[in-house]
Every structure is written in structure tokens, then in C-alpha cells.
Amino acid sequence: MTCLYYFVQLFGVPGDTEVSLDVMSHIELMTKQRLNRVPVQYIVGEWDFHNITVKLQPPVLIPRPETEVRFFSSIYICAAVYIFCITLLASKICFLNKSVVYYD
């Protein structure tokens, strides 16, 4: 079986589609890189993280799904702390205003 056969099976390209030599050599290069255990993210050259696309080259760390989960968790925690602090500050201001106001 050739790389082209797997490519056709994987992406659903019709079997009678003509593929140029440039495309075939690129597919073969990518396949060899993957067989050498190069991460897919480095082979592709970019990867999605949240709603941005990160350009990747070999010393750059690859964004992992668990990193995205931790990222969002920390954002939600920060938002909750912020809301709590604003609520606490608002209640202190209301309390101070009530203690300063004198009624005749």
C-alpha cells in the first residue's frame, strides 16, 4: 500500500484523482516525519488554542487540551474572585454610607 492509498482512504478523495508530484512528495515528507515521531502540530506548522491559531516550530511548546481547560478554569476563578471583591466593596461602601448619614 502506498501513501496515496492511505491519503485517499483517510480524506475521502476519489481514487481516480490525479495528484501532482509536488503534492505526493509533500505527503511523503509529512508521512516520514510522522514515522520519525515528530508531533503532528510541528508537521502541520500551526494548531488551534481556544479561538486563536498558534504558529508552531520545534522549540515552541505545543498547546495541549488540558492546558486549555486550565486556562479557562483560571479565567472563571479570576472572574468569580473579581465579582466577589466588587460585591464586598459595594457592601462596605453601602455600610459606610449608612453609618455616616445622620437623620434628624
Protein Blocks (a to p, Z undefined) as FASTA:
>chain_A
ZZklmmmmmnopafklccdfklmmmmmmmmmmmmnopafklmnopacehjaccdddfkbc
cddfklmmmmmmmmmmmmmmmmmmmmmmmmmmmmmmmmmpccZZ
